Amino acid sequence: TPKWESHLVLNLLTPGVLMAPLLEETRSVVLASGSLAPLESLCAELHLLPPIDNHEPCDKKFPLSKDSDELLQDEVETNQDPLSTTSGRLQIAPKPLEANHVVDLPKQLLALGIGHFPDGTSLKVTKNNYSRPRYNFHGKLGDAISTIIEAIPRGGILVFFPSFSFLKKSVKEWKKDTTWDRLSESKGKIVVEPSGSSQDEFERARESFNNTVNTTGHCILLAVFRGKMSEGVSFNDDYARGVICVGVP
C-alpha cells in the first residue's frame, strides 16, 4: 500500500454548459424557483445573455435592470414587438415575475448577528476557538443557544451547524453539562439529523420533528448546513419560528 495517493477531481463550475443543449432542443424554457434572484447573475451563469461589450453602459449589458418604461421605449425605437422582447435567449419584456415575500419583514422577522458570548469572549466558529478545551467553546455556545430558544415561546426551532463532526461534538458536550436538559425542558423533544443516513432514516427524523410540532406545539431540530434537512425541505409556519445558524454555511 503506498504511503500516499493522489486524486484528480474535475468539477463543472459553469452551469451554462448543461443549459446549452436544453436550449437547443426547446423553443421556450420556464425557470421557476423561490431563490432565483439576483436575476442578472443567474442569467449570466446560465449563458442566457448575449455577448457583453465591456465598453457599453451597465444598463446595456444587463437589460433586466431596466424598468418597464425604458424597455417599451427601446421597443419603439427598434421597431420590436412590444408584447415580447428577448435578449439572446432571455425574455426581457414582459419583465420576469418576482413575487413579494409572504412575510411582512418589518413586523414578522427579526434577524440578528451575534458576535460575542454573554461573558464577552468572541463567538467565532473557527477551529482555533472550538478545539481549545480551556476556551469551553461548546459549553458557551450551548448556553447562548439555550438562552435564545427559551425566549421563543412556541413552534419549531432549527439550529444549523457547520458540519456533522461539529454537531456531534456539541451534542456530546451538551449532554455532559446542563445544556441538553435546558433544551429538553424548554421545547420537550430534540431531533438530531442523522449523519450518512439512508432516505428512510432521514424521513423518520423529519417526520418526528414535524409530528412533534403538530402535537406539542414545539420541537428542536439540530442539523447541518448543506445537509438533507437544510436543502429542499420546506419548514413553513410553526415548523420554523426560530432559526439559529452557527457559523457561516
Secondary structure, 3 states (H helix, E strand, C coil): CCCCCCCCCCCCCCCHHHHHHHHHHCCCCCCCCCCCCCHHHHHHHCCCCCCCCCCCCHHHHCHHHCCHHHHHHHHHHHCCCCCCEEECCEEEECCCCCCCCCCCHHHHCCCCCCCECCCCCECCCCHHHHCCHHHCHHHHHHHHHHHHHHCCCCEEEEEEECCHHHHHHHHHHHHHCCHHHHHHHHHCCEEECCCCCCHHHHHHHHHHHHHHHHHHCEEEEEEECCCCCCCCCCCCHHHHCEEEECCCC
